[in-house]
């Protein structure tokens, strides 16, 4: 399946082979490479989709972030911060607990950021399922996250949105990403 990224399109689903949305005509491939498959999450400043990289033979999964602010405010500043997020990820380079930046592009008046897909669940969902964490679990989680934050800060980056929903527990090894 292909998912139309046009915020104004009401018919989202398209065939996996389609290059353009059958309803609105929008291009379905980002950079002629990345195809959105389904919506994963939506927030105040954008949407995140599960995607695939069609250039690689194995067609690996990726995360596609679309800058799509909801509401008022300084949209120019928000758009610049989105672009800076891509630049900061590129500057940080590879780290096994930070999703790797695959690409950044602007298409049809929208900004997109493609990242490594982390198969897991966020800590917000874990809290909703298990309830408030006790002190021992909080200390364990912080001990697990501090080396990642130290790496980020050593790279001159300050993460401005640390919250349970932005921390993913990777299914393969239980590590926090």
MODELLER restraints for C-alpha pairs under 7 A, 6 or more apart:
rsr = mdl.restraints
at = mdl.atoms
rsr.add(forms.Gaussian(group=physical.xy_distance, feature=features.Distance(at['CA:1:A'], at['CA:13:A']), mean=6.62, stdev=0.5))
rsr.add(forms.Gaussian(group=physical.xy_distance, feature=features.Distance(at['CA:1:A'], at['CA:14:A']), mean=5.79, stdev=0.5))
rsr.add(forms.Gaussian(group=physical.xy_distance, feature=features.Distance(at['CA:1:A'], at['CA:15:A']), mean=4.92, stdev=0.5))
rsr.add(forms.Gaussian(group=physical.xy_distance, feature=features.Distance(at['CA:1:A'], at['CA:16:A']), mean=4.12, stdev=0.5))
rsr.add(forms.Gaussian(group=physical.xy_distance, feature=features.Distance(at['CA:1:A'], at['CA:37:A']), mean=5.79, stdev=0.5))
rsr.add(forms.Gaussian(group=physical.xy_distance, feature=features.Distance(at['CA:2:A'], at['CA:13:A']), mean=5.88, stdev=0.5))
rsr.add(forms.Gaussian(group=physical.xy_distance, feature=features.Distance(at['CA:2:A'], at['CA:14:A']), mean=4.83, stdev=0.5))
rsr.add(forms.Gaussian(group=physical.xy_distance, feature=features.Distance(at['CA:2:A'], at['CA:15:A']), mean=5.64, stdev=0.5))
rsr.add(forms.Gaussian(group=physical.xy_distance, feature=features.Distance(at['CA:2:A'], at['CA:16:A']), mean=5.01, stdev=0.5))
rsr.add(forms.Gaussian(group=physical.xy_distance, feature=features.Distance(at['CA:2:A'], at['CA:28:A']), mean=6.97, stdev=0.5))
rsr.add(forms.Gaussian(group=physical.xy_distance, feature=features.Distance(at['CA:2:A'], at['CA:35:A']), mean=6.41, stdev=0.5))
rsr.add(forms.Gaussian(group=physical.xy_distance, feature=features.Distance(at['CA:2:A'], at['CA:36:A']), mean=5.86, stdev=0.5))
rsr.add(forms.Gaussian(group=physical.xy_distance, feature=features.Distance(at['CA:2:A'], at['CA:37:A']), mean=5.03, stdev=0.5))
rsr.add(forms.Gaussian(group=physical.xy_distance, feature=features.Distance(at['CA:3:A'], at['CA:12:A']), mean=5.27, stdev=0.5))
rsr.add(forms.Gaussian(group=physical.xy_distance, feature=features.Distance(at['CA:3:A'], at['CA:13:A']), mean=5.02, stdev=0.5))
rsr.add(forms.Gaussian(group=physical.xy_distance, feature=features.Distance(at['CA:3:A'], at['CA:14:A']), mean=6.10, stdev=0.5))
rsr.add(forms.Gaussian(group=physical.xy_distance, feature=features.Distance(at['CA:3:A'], at['CA:36:A']), mean=5.17, stdev=0.5))
rsr.add(forms.Gaussian(group=physical.xy_distance, feature=features.Distance(at['CA:3:A'], at['CA:37:A']), mean=5.10, stdev=0.5))
rsr.add(forms.Gaussian(group=physical.xy_distance, feature=features.Distance(at['CA:3:A'], at['CA:38:A']), mean=5.94, stdev=0.5))
rsr.add(forms.Gaussian(group=physical.xy_distance, feature=features.Distance(at['CA:4:A'], at['CA:12:A']), mean=4.80, stdev=0.5))
rsr.add(forms.Gaussian(group=physical.xy_distance, feature=features.Distance(at['CA:4:A'], at['CA:13:A']), mean=6.53, stdev=0.5))
rsr.add(forms.Gaussian(group=physical.xy_distance, feature=features.Distance(at['CA:4:A'], at['CA:21:A']), mean=6.08, stdev=0.5))
rsr.add(forms.Gaussian(group=physical.xy_distance, feature=features.Distance(at['CA:4:A'], at['CA:28:A']), mean=5.93, stdev=0.5))
rsr.add(forms.Gaussian(group=physical.xy_distance, feature=features.Distance(at['CA:6:A'], at['CA:26:A']), mean=6.60, stdev=0.5))
rsr.add(forms.Gaussian(group=physical.xy_distance, feature=features.Distance(at['CA:9:A'], at['CA:24:A']), mean=6.20, stdev=0.5))
rsr.add(forms.Gaussian(group=physical.xy_distance, feature=features.Distance(at['CA:11:A'], at['CA:23:A']), mean=6.03, stdev=0.5))
rsr.add(forms.Gaussian(group=physical.xy_distance, feature=features.Distance(at['CA:14:A'], at['CA:21:A']), mean=6.32, stdev=0.5))
rsr.add(forms.Gaussian(group=physical.xy_distance, feature=features.Distance(at['CA:14:A'], at['CA:22:A']), mean=6.61, stdev=0.5))
rsr.add(forms.Gaussian(group=physical.xy_distance, feature=features.Distance(at['CA:19:A'], at['CA:27:A']), mean=6.13, stdev=0.5))
rsr.add(forms.Gaussian(group=physical.xy_distance, feature=features.Distance(at['CA:19:A'], at['CA:28:A']), mean=5.36, stdev=0.5))
rsr.add(forms.Gaussian(group=physical.xy_distance, feature=features.Distance(at['CA:19:A'], at['CA:29:A']), mean=6.49, stdev=0.5))
rsr.add(forms.Gaussian(group=physical.xy_distance, feature=features.Distance(at['CA:20:A'], at['CA:26:A']), mean=5.39, stdev=0.5))
rsr.add(forms.Gaussian(group=physical.xy_distance, feature=features.Distance(at['CA:20:A'], at['CA:27:A']), mean=4.50, stdev=0.5))
rsr.add(forms.Gaussian(group=physical.xy_distance, feature=features.Distance(at['CA:20:A'], at['CA:28:A']), mean=5.16, stdev=0.5))
rsr.add(forms.Gaussian(group=physical.xy_distance, feature=features.Distance(at['CA:21:A'], at['CA:27:A']), mean=6.41, stdev=0.5))
rsr.add(forms.Gaussian(group=physical.xy_distance, feature=features.Distance(at['CA:21:A'], at['CA:28:A']), mean=6.23, stdev=0.5))
rsr.add(forms.Gaussian(group=physical.xy_distance, feature=features.Distance(at['CA:28:A'], at['CA:35:A']), mean=6.35, stdev=0.5))
rsr.add(forms.Gaussian(group=physical.xy_distance, feature=features.Distance(at['CA:29:A'], at['CA:35:A']), mean=4.95, stdev=0.5))
rsr.add(forms.Gaussian(group=physical.xy_distance, feature=features.Distance(at['CA:31:A'], at['CA:105:A']), mean=7.00, stdev=0.5))
rsr.add(forms.Gaussian(group=physical.xy_distance, feature=features.Distance(at['CA:33:A'], at['CA:53:A']), mean=5.91, stdev=0.5))
rsr.add(forms.Gaussian(group=physical.xy_distance, feature=features.Distance(at['CA:33:A'], at['CA:54:A']), mean=5.35, stdev=0.5))
rsr.add(forms.Gaussian(group=physical.xy_distance, feature=features.Distance(at['CA:33:A'], at['CA:55:A']), mean=5.76, stdev=0.5))
rsr.add(forms.Gaussian(group=physical.xy_distance, feature=features.Distance(at['CA:34:A'], at['CA:51:A']), mean=6.53, stdev=0.5))
rsr.add(forms.Gaussian(group=physical.xy_distance, feature=features.Distance(at['CA:34:A'], at['CA:52:A']), mean=5.69, stdev=0.5))
rsr.add(forms.Gaussian(group=physical.xy_distance, feature=features.Distance(at['CA:34:A'], at['CA:53:A']), mean=4.77, stdev=0.5))
rsr.add(forms.Gaussian(group=physical.xy_distance, feature=features.Distance(at['CA:34:A'], at['CA:54:A']), mean=5.98, stdev=0.5))
rsr.add(forms.Gaussian(group=physical.xy_distance, feature=features.Distance(at['CA:35:A'], at['CA:51:A']), mean=5.31, stdev=0.5))
rsr.add(forms.Gaussian(group=physical.xy_distance, feature=features.Distance(at['CA:35:A'], at['CA:52:A']), mean=5.40, stdev=0.5))
rsr.add(forms.Gaussian(group=physical.xy_distance, feature=features.Distance(at['CA:35:A'], at['CA:53:A']), mean=6.69, stdev=0.5))
rsr.add(forms.Gaussian(group=physical.xy_distance, feature=features.Distance(at['CA:36:A'], at['CA:49:A']), mean=6.00, stdev=0.5))
rsr.add(forms.Gaussian(group=physical.xy_distance, feature=features.Distance(at['CA:36:A'], at['CA:50:A']), mean=5.93, stdev=0.5))
rsr.add(forms.Gaussian(group=physical.xy_distance, feature=features.Distance(at['CA:36:A'], at['CA:51:A']), mean=4.17, stdev=0.5))
rsr.add(forms.Gaussian(group=physical.xy_distance, feature=features.Distance(at['CA:36:A'], at['CA:52:A']), mean=6.64, stdev=0.5))
rsr.add(forms.Gaussian(group=physical.xy_distance, feature=features.Distance(at['CA:37:A'], at['CA:49:A']), mean=6.89, stdev=0.5))
rsr.add(forms.Gaussian(group=physical.xy_distance, feature=features.Distance(at['CA:37:A'], at['CA:50:A']), mean=5.59, stdev=0.5))
rsr.add(forms.Gaussian(group=physical.xy_distance, feature=features.Distance(at['CA:37:A'], at['CA:51:A']), mean=5.18, stdev=0.5))
rsr.add(forms.Gaussian(group=physical.xy_distance, feature=features.Distance(at['CA:38:A'], at['CA:49:A']), mean=5.51, stdev=0.5))
rsr.add(forms.Gaussian(group=physical.xy_distance, feature=features.Distance(at['CA:38:A'], at['CA:50:A']), mean=5.46, stdev=0.5))
rsr.add(forms.Gaussian(group=physical.xy_distance, feature=features.Distance(at['CA:39:A'], at['CA:48:A']), mean=6.15, stdev=0.5))
rsr.add(forms.Gaussian(group=physical.xy_distance, feature=features.Distance(at['CA:39:A'], at['CA:49:A']), mean=4.36, stdev=0.5))
rsr.add(forms.Gaussian(group=physical.xy_distance, feature=features.Distance(at['CA:39:A'], at['CA:50:A']), mean=6.34, stdev=0.5))
rsr.add(forms.Gaussian(group=physical.xy_distance, feature=features.Distance(at['CA:40:A'], at['CA:48:A']), mean=5.49, stdev=0.5))
rsr.add(forms.Gaussian(group=physical.xy_distance, feature=features.Distance(at['CA:40:A'], at['CA:49:A']), mean=4.97, stdev=0.5))
rsr.add(forms.Gaussian(group=physical.xy_distance, feature=features.Distance(at['CA:40:A'], at['CA:50:A']), mean=6.15, stdev=0.5))
rsr.add(forms.Gaussian(group=physical.xy_distance, feature=features.Distance(at['CA:41:A'], at['CA:47:A']), mean=5.78, stdev=0.5))
rsr.add(forms.Gaussian(group=physical.xy_distance, feature=features.Distance(at['CA:41:A'], at['CA:48:A']), mean=5.12, stdev=0.5))
rsr.add(forms.Gaussian(group=physical.xy_distance, feature=features.Distance(at['CA:41:A'], at['CA:49:A']), mean=6.95, stdev=0.5))
rsr.add(forms.Gaussian(group=physical.xy_distance, feature=features.Distance(at['CA:42:A'], at['CA:48:A']), mean=6.22, stdev=0.5))
rsr.add(forms.Gaussian(group=physical.xy_distance, feature=features.Distance(at['CA:44:A'], at['CA:69:A']), mean=5.73, stdev=0.5))
rsr.add(forms.Gaussian(group=physical.xy_distance, feature=features.Distance(at['CA:44:A'], at['CA:70:A']), mean=5.28, stdev=0.5))
rsr.add(forms.Gaussian(group=physical.xy_distance, feature=features.Distance(at['CA:45:A'], at['CA:67:A']), mean=6.05, stdev=0.5))
rsr.add(forms.Gaussian(group=physical.xy_distance, feature=features.Distance(at['CA:45:A'], at['CA:68:A']), mean=5.43, stdev=0.5))
rsr.add(forms.Gaussian(group=physical.xy_distance, feature=features.Distance(at['CA:45:A'], at['CA:69:A']), mean=3.86, stdev=0.5))
rsr.add(forms.Gaussian(group=physical.xy_distance, feature=features.Distance(at['CA:45:A'], at['CA:70:A']), mean=6.05, stdev=0.5))
rsr.add(forms.Gaussian(group=physical.xy_distance, feature=features.Distance(at['CA:46:A'], at['CA:65:A']), mean=6.90, stdev=0.5))
rsr.add(forms.Gaussian(group=physical.xy_distance, feature=features.Distance(at['CA:46:A'], at['CA:66:A']), mean=5.40, stdev=0.5))
rsr.add(forms.Gaussian(group=physical.xy_distance, feature=features.Distance(at['CA:46:A'], at['CA:67:A']), mean=4.50, stdev=0.5))
rsr.add(forms.Gaussian(group=physical.xy_distance, feature=features.Distance(at['CA:46:A'], at['CA:68:A']), mean=4.18, stdev=0.5))
rsr.add(forms.Gaussian(group=physical.xy_distance, feature=features.Distance(at['CA:46:A'], at['CA:69:A']), mean=5.49, stdev=0.5))
rsr.add(forms.Gaussian(group=physical.xy_distance, feature=features.Distance(at['CA:47:A'], at['CA:65:A']), mean=5.81, stdev=0.5))
rsr.add(forms.Gaussian(group=physical.xy_distance, feature=features.Distance(at['CA:47:A'], at['CA:66:A']), mean=5.25, stdev=0.5))
rsr.add(forms.Gaussian(group=physical.xy_distance, feature=features.Distance(at['CA:47:A'], at['CA:67:A']), mean=6.80, stdev=0.5))
rsr.add(forms.Gaussian(group=physical.xy_distance, feature=features.Distance(at['CA:47:A'], at['CA:68:A']), mean=6.60, stdev=0.5))
rsr.add(forms.Gaussian(group=physical.xy_distance, feature=features.Distance(at['CA:48:A'], at['CA:63:A']), mean=6.63, stdev=0.5))
rsr.add(forms.Gaussian(group=physical.xy_distance, feature=features.Distance(at['CA:48:A'], at['CA:64:A']), mean=5.53, stdev=0.5))
rsr.add(forms.Gaussian(group=physical.xy_distance, feature=features.Distance(at['CA:48:A'], at['CA:65:A']), mean=4.44, stdev=0.5))
rsr.add(forms.Gaussian(group=physical.xy_distance, feature=features.Distance(at['CA:48:A'], at['CA:66:A']), mean=6.25, stdev=0.5))
rsr.add(forms.Gaussian(group=physical.xy_distance, feature=features.Distance(at['CA:49:A'], at['CA:63:A']), mean=5.74, stdev=0.5))
rsr.add(forms.Gaussian(group=physical.xy_distance, feature=features.Distance(at['CA:49:A'], at['CA:64:A']), mean=5.01, stdev=0.5))
rsr.add(forms.Gaussian(group=physical.xy_distance, feature=features.Distance(at['CA:49:A'], at['CA:65:A']), mean=6.43, stdev=0.5))
rsr.add(forms.Gaussian(group=physical.xy_distance, feature=features.Distance(at['CA:50:A'], at['CA:61:A']), mean=6.89, stdev=0.5))
rsr.add(forms.Gaussian(group=physical.xy_distance, feature=features.Distance(at['CA:50:A'], at['CA:62:A']), mean=6.09, stdev=0.5))
rsr.add(forms.Gaussian(group=physical.xy_distance, feature=features.Distance(at['CA:50:A'], at['CA:63:A']), mean=5.03, stdev=0.5))
rsr.add(forms.Gaussian(group=physical.xy_distance, feature=features.Distance(at['CA:50:A'], at['CA:64:A']), mean=6.31, stdev=0.5))
rsr.add(forms.Gaussian(group=physical.xy_distance, feature=features.Distance(at['CA:51:A'], at['CA:61:A']), mean=5.57, stdev=0.5))
rsr.add(forms.Gaussian(group=physical.xy_distance, feature=features.Distance(at['CA:51:A'], at['CA:62:A']), mean=4.94, stdev=0.5))
rsr.add(forms.Gaussian(group=physical.xy_distance, feature=features.Distance(at['CA:51:A'], at['CA:63:A']), mean=5.63, stdev=0.5))
rsr.add(forms.Gaussian(group=physical.xy_distance, feature=features.Distance(at['CA:51:A'], at['CA:64:A']), mean=6.08, stdev=0.5))
rsr.add(forms.Gaussian(group=physical.xy_distance, feature=features.Distance(at['CA:52:A'], at['CA:59:A']), mean=5.70, stdev=0.5))
rsr.add(forms.Gaussian(group=physical.xy_distance, feature=features.Distance(at['CA:52:A'], at['CA:60:A']), mean=5.55, stdev=0.5))
rsr.add(forms.Gaussian(group=physical.xy_distance, feature=features.Distance(at['CA:52:A'], at['CA:61:A']), mean=4.45, stdev=0.5))
rsr.add(forms.Gaussian(group=physical.xy_distance, feature=features.Distance(at['CA:52:A'], at['CA:62:A']), mean=5.49, stdev=0.5))
rsr.add(forms.Gaussian(group=physical.xy_distance, feature=features.Distance(at['CA:53:A'], at['CA:59:A']), mean=5.08, stdev=0.5))
rsr.add(forms.Gaussian(group=physical.xy_distance, feature=features.Distance(at['CA:53:A'], at['CA:60:A']), mean=5.65, stdev=0.5))
rsr.add(forms.Gaussian(group=physical.xy_distance, feature=features.Distance(at['CA:53:A'], at['CA:61:A']), mean=6.48, stdev=0.5))
rsr.add(forms.Gaussian(group=physical.xy_distance, feature=features.Distance(at['CA:53:A'], at['CA:62:A']), mean=6.79, stdev=0.5))
rsr.add(forms.Gaussian(group=physical.xy_distance, feature=features.Distance(at['CA:61:A'], at['CA:117:A']), mean=5.89, stdev=0.5))
rsr.add(forms.Gaussian(group=physical.xy_distance, feature=features.Distance(at['CA:62:A'], at['CA:114:A']), mean=6.66, stdev=0.5))
rsr.add(forms.Gaussian(group=physical.xy_distance, feature=features.Distance(at['CA:62:A'], at['CA:115:A']), mean=5.75, stdev=0.5))
rsr.add(forms.Gaussian(group=physical.xy_distance, feature=features.Distance(at['CA:62:A'], at['CA:116:A']), mean=4.96, stdev=0.5))
rsr.add(forms.Gaussian(group=physical.xy_distance, feature=features.Distance(at['CA:62:A'], at['CA:117:A']), mean=4.27, stdev=0.5))
rsr.add(forms.Gaussian(group=physical.xy_distance, feature=features.Distance(at['CA:63:A'], at['CA:114:A']), mean=5.69, stdev=0.5))
rsr.add(forms.Gaussian(group=physical.xy_distance, feature=features.Distance(at['CA:63:A'], at['CA:115:A']), mean=5.11, stdev=0.5))
rsr.add(forms.Gaussian(group=physical.xy_distance, feature=features.Distance(at['CA:63:A'], at['CA:116:A']), mean=6.03, stdev=0.5))
rsr.add(forms.Gaussian(group=physical.xy_distance, feature=features.Distance(at['CA:63:A'], at['CA:117:A']), mean=4.90, stdev=0.5))
rsr.add(forms.Gaussian(group=physical.xy_distance, feature=features.Distance(at['CA:64:A'], at['CA:112:A']), mean=6.70, stdev=0.5))
rsr.add(forms.Gaussian(group=physical.xy_distance, feature=features.Distance(at['CA:64:A'], at['CA:113:A']), mean=5.78, stdev=0.5))
rsr.add(forms.Gaussian(group=physical.xy_distance, feature=features.Distance(at['CA:64:A'], at['CA:114:A']), mean=4.59, stdev=0.5))
rsr.add(forms.Gaussian(group=physical.xy_distance, feature=features.Distance(at['CA:64:A'], at['CA:115:A']), mean=6.46, stdev=0.5))
rsr.add(forms.Gaussian(group=physical.xy_distance, feature=features.Distance(at['CA:65:A'], at['CA:112:A']), mean=5.53, stdev=0.5))
rsr.add(forms.Gaussian(group=physical.xy_distance, feature=features.Distance(at['CA:65:A'], at['CA:113:A']), mean=5.04, stdev=0.5))
rsr.add(forms.Gaussian(group=physical.xy_distance, feature=features.Distance(at['CA:65:A'], at['CA:114:A']), mean=6.31, stdev=0.5))
rsr.add(forms.Gaussian(group=physical.xy_distance, feature=features.Distance(at['CA:66:A'], at['CA:111:A']), mean=5.95, stdev=0.5))
rsr.add(forms.Gaussian(group=physical.xy_distance, feature=features.Distance(at['CA:66:A'], at['CA:112:A']), mean=4.67, stdev=0.5))
rsr.add(forms.Gaussian(group=physical.xy_distance, feature=features.Distance(at['CA:66:A'], at['CA:113:A']), mean=6.64, stdev=0.5))
rsr.add(forms.Gaussian(group=physical.xy_distance, feature=features.Distance(at['CA:67:A'], at['CA:82:A']), mean=6.97, stdev=0.5))
rsr.add(forms.Gaussian(group=physical.xy_distance, feature=features.Distance(at['CA:67:A'], at['CA:110:A']), mean=6.66, stdev=0.5))
rsr.add(forms.Gaussian(group=physical.xy_distance, feature=features.Distance(at['CA:67:A'], at['CA:111:A']), mean=5.43, stdev=0.5))
rsr.add(forms.Gaussian(group=physical.xy_distance, feature=features.Distance(at['CA:67:A'], at['CA:112:A']), mean=6.33, stdev=0.5))
rsr.add(forms.Gaussian(group=physical.xy_distance, feature=features.Distance(at['CA:86:A'], at['CA:104:A']), mean=6.62, stdev=0.5))
rsr.add(forms.Gaussian(group=physical.xy_distance, feature=features.Distance(at['CA:86:A'], at['CA:113:A']), mean=6.63, stdev=0.5))
rsr.add(forms.Gaussian(group=physical.xy_distance, feature=features.Distance(at['CA:88:A'], at['CA:157:A']), mean=6.90, stdev=0.5))
rsr.add(forms.Gaussian(group=physical.xy_distance, feature=features.Distance(at['CA:89:A'], at['CA:101:A']), mean=5.95, stdev=0.5))
rsr.add(forms.Gaussian(group=physical.xy_distance, feature=features.Distance(at['CA:90:A'], at['CA:101:A']), mean=6.09, stdev=0.5))
rsr.add(forms.Gaussian(group=physical.xy_distance, feature=features.Distance(at['CA:92:A'], at['CA:155:A']), mean=6.00, stdev=0.5))
rsr.add(forms.Gaussian(group=physical.xy_distance, feature=features.Distance(at['CA:94:A'], at['CA:100:A']), mean=6.09, stdev=0.5))
rsr.add(forms.Gaussian(group=physical.xy_distance, feature=features.Distance(at['CA:97:A'], at['CA:148:A']), mean=6.87, stdev=0.5))
rsr.add(forms.Gaussian(group=physical.xy_distance, feature=features.Distance(at['CA:97:A'], at['CA:176:A']), mean=6.86, stdev=0.5))
rsr.add(forms.Gaussian(group=physical.xy_distance, feature=features.Distance(at['CA:97:A'], at['CA:177:A']), mean=4.57, stdev=0.5))
rsr.add(forms.Gaussian(group=physical.xy_distance, feature=features.Distance(at['CA:98:A'], at['CA:177:A']), mean=5.72, stdev=0.5))
rsr.add(forms.Gaussian(group=physical.xy_distance, feature=features.Distance(at['CA:99:A'], at['CA:115:A']), mean=5.98, stdev=0.5))
rsr.add(forms.Gaussian(group=physical.xy_distance, feature=features.Distance(at['CA:99:A'], at['CA:116:A']), mean=5.07, stdev=0.5))
rsr.add(forms.Gaussian(group=physical.xy_distance, feature=features.Distance(at['CA:100:A'], at['CA:115:A']), mean=5.48, stdev=0.5))
rsr.add(forms.Gaussian(group=physical.xy_distance, feature=features.Distance(at['CA:100:A'], at['CA:116:A']), mean=5.11, stdev=0.5))
rsr.add(forms.Gaussian(group=physical.xy_distance, feature=features.Distance(at['CA:101:A'], at['CA:114:A']), mean=6.22, stdev=0.5))
rsr.add(forms.Gaussian(group=physical.xy_distance, feature=features.Distance(at['CA:101:A'], at['CA:115:A']), mean=4.56, stdev=0.5))
rsr.add(forms.Gaussian(group=physical.xy_distance, feature=features.Distance(at['CA:101:A'], at['CA:116:A']), mean=6.53, stdev=0.5))
rsr.add(forms.Gaussian(group=physical.xy_distance, feature=features.Distance(at['CA:102:A'], at['CA:114:A']), mean=5.30, stdev=0.5))
rsr.add(forms.Gaussian(group=physical.xy_distance, feature=features.Distance(at['CA:102:A'], at['CA:115:A']), mean=5.07, stdev=0.5))
rsr.add(forms.Gaussian(group=physical.xy_distance, feature=features.Distance(at['CA:102:A'], at['CA:116:A']), mean=6.65, stdev=0.5))
rsr.add(forms.Gaussian(group=physical.xy_distance, feature=features.Distance(at['CA:103:A'], at['CA:113:A']), mean=6.01, stdev=0.5))
rsr.add(forms.Gaussian(group=physical.xy_distance, feature=features.Distance(at['CA:103:A'], at['CA:114:A']), mean=5.04, stdev=0.5))
rsr.add(forms.Gaussian(group=physical.xy_distance, feature=features.Distance(at['CA:104:A'], at['CA:112:A']), mean=5.71, stdev=0.5))
rsr.add(forms.Gaussian(group=physical.xy_distance, feature=features.Distance(at['CA:104:A'], at['CA:113:A']), mean=4.52, stdev=0.5))
rsr.add(forms.Gaussian(group=physical.xy_distance, feature=features.Distance(at['CA:104:A'], at['CA:114:A']), mean=6.11, stdev=0.5))
rsr.add(forms.Gaussian(group=physical.xy_distance, feature=features.Distance(at['CA:105:A'], at['CA:111:A']), mean=5.98, stdev=0.5))
rsr.add(forms.Gaussian(group=physical.xy_distance, feature=features.Distance(at['CA:105:A'], at['CA:112:A']), mean=5.32, stdev=0.5))
rsr.add(forms.Gaussian(group=physical.xy_distance, feature=features.Distance(at['CA:105:A'], at['CA:113:A']), mean=6.62, stdev=0.5))
rsr.add(forms.Gaussian(group=physical.xy_distance, feature=features.Distance(at['CA:106:A'], at['CA:112:A']), mean=6.05, stdev=0.5))
rsr.add(forms.Gaussian(group=physical.xy_distance, feature=features.Distance(at['CA:118:A'], at['CA:170:A']), mean=6.42, stdev=0.5))
rsr.add(forms.Gaussian(group=physical.xy_distance, feature=features.Distance(at['CA:119:A'], at['CA:170:A']), mean=5.77, stdev=0.5))
rsr.add(forms.Gaussian(group=physical.xy_distance, feature=features.Distance(at['CA:119:A'], at['CA:171:A']), mean=6.07, stdev=0.5))
rsr.add(forms.Gaussian(group=physical.xy_distance, feature=features.Distance(at['CA:120:A'], at['CA:168:A']), mean=5.97, stdev=0.5))
rsr.add(forms.Gaussian(group=physical.xy_distance, feature=features.Distance(at['CA:120:A'], at['CA:169:A']), mean=5.36, stdev=0.5))
rsr.add(forms.Gaussian(group=physical.xy_distance, feature=features.Distance(at['CA:120:A'], at['CA:170:A']), mean=4.36, stdev=0.5))
rsr.add(forms.Gaussian(group=physical.xy_distance, feature=features.Distance(at['CA:120:A'], at['CA:171:A']), mean=4.75, stdev=0.5))
rsr.add(forms.Gaussian(group=physical.xy_distance, feature=features.Distance(at['CA:121:A'], at['CA:168:A']), mean=5.30, stdev=0.5))
rsr.add(forms.Gaussian(group=physical.xy_distance, feature=features.Distance(at['CA:121:A'], at['CA:169:A']), mean=5.51, stdev=0.5))
rsr.add(forms.Gaussian(group=physical.xy_distance, feature=features.Distance(at['CA:121:A'], at['CA:170:A']), mean=6.91, stdev=0.5))
rsr.add(forms.Gaussian(group=physical.xy_distance, feature=features.Distance(at['CA:122:A'], at['CA:164:A']), mean=6.48, stdev=0.5))
rsr.add(forms.Gaussian(group=physical.xy_distance, feature=features.Distance(at['CA:122:A'], at['CA:165:A']), mean=5.25, stdev=0.5))
rsr.add(forms.Gaussian(group=physical.xy_distance, feature=features.Distance(at['CA:122:A'], at['CA:166:A']), mean=6.56, stdev=0.5))
rsr.add(forms.Gaussian(group=physical.xy_distance, feature=features.Distance(at['CA:122:A'], at['CA:167:A']), mean=5.40, stdev=0.5))
rsr.add(forms.Gaussian(group=physical.xy_distance, feature=features.Distance(at['CA:122:A'], at['CA:168:A']), mean=4.12, stdev=0.5))
rsr.add(forms.Gaussian(group=physical.xy_distance, feature=features.Distance(at['CA:122:A'], at['CA:169:A']), mean=5.97, stdev=0.5))
rsr.add(forms.Gaussian(group=physical.xy_distance, feature=features.Distance(at['CA:123:A'], at['CA:164:A']), mean=4.60, stdev=0.5))
rsr.add(forms.Gaussian(group=physical.xy_distance, feature=features.Distance(at['CA:123:A'], at['CA:165:A']), mean=5.76, stdev=0.5))
rsr.add(forms.Gaussian(group=physical.xy_distance, feature=features.Distance(at['CA:123:A'], at['CA:167:A']), mean=5.86, stdev=0.5))
rsr.add(forms.Gaussian(group=physical.xy_distance, feature=features.Distance(at['CA:123:A'], at['CA:168:A']), mean=6.17, stdev=0.5))
rsr.add(forms.Gaussian(group=physical.xy_distance, feature=features.Distance(at['CA:123:A'], at['CA:169:A']), mean=6.89, stdev=0.5))
rsr.add(forms.Gaussian(group=physical.xy_distance, feature=features.Distance(at['CA:124:A'], at['CA:164:A']), mean=4.63, stdev=0.5))
rsr.add(forms.Gaussian(group=physical.xy_distance, feature=features.Distance(at['CA:124:A'], at['CA:165:A']), mean=4.66, stdev=0.5))
rsr.add(forms.Gaussian(group=physical.xy_distance, feature=features.Distance(at['CA:144:A'], at['CA:176:A']), mean=6.93, stdev=0.5))
rsr.add(forms.Gaussian(group=physical.xy_distance, feature=features.Distance(at['CA:145:A'], at['CA:176:A']), mean=6.69, stdev=0.5))
rsr.add(forms.Gaussian(group=physical.xy_distance, feature=features.Distance(at['CA:167:A'], at['CA:176:A']), mean=6.37, stdev=0.5))
rsr.add(forms.Gaussian(group=physical.xy_distance, feature=features.Distance(at['CA:167:A'], at['CA:177:A']), mean=5.74, stdev=0.5))
rsr.add(forms.Gaussian(group=physical.xy_distance, feature=features.Distance(at['CA:168:A'], at['CA:176:A']), mean=5.55, stdev=0.5))
rsr.add(forms.Gaussian(group=physical.xy_distance, feature=features.Distance(at['CA:168:A'], at['CA:177:A']), mean=5.13, stdev=0.5))
rsr.add(forms.Gaussian(group=physical.xy_distance, feature=features.Distance(at['CA:169:A'], at['CA:175:A']), mean=5.56, stdev=0.5))
rsr.add(forms.Gaussian(group=physical.xy_distance, feature=features.Distance(at['CA:169:A'], at['CA:176:A']), mean=4.57, stdev=0.5))
rsr.add(forms.Gaussian(group=physical.xy_distance, feature=features.Distance(at['CA:169:A'], at['CA:177:A']), mean=6.29, stdev=0.5))
rsr.add(forms.Gaussian(group=physical.xy_distance, feature=features.Distance(at['CA:170:A'], at['CA:176:A']), mean=6.25, stdev=0.5))
rsr.add(forms.Gaussian(group=physical.xy_distance, feature=features.Distance(at['CA:170:A'], at['CA:177:A']), mean=6.82, stdev=0.5))
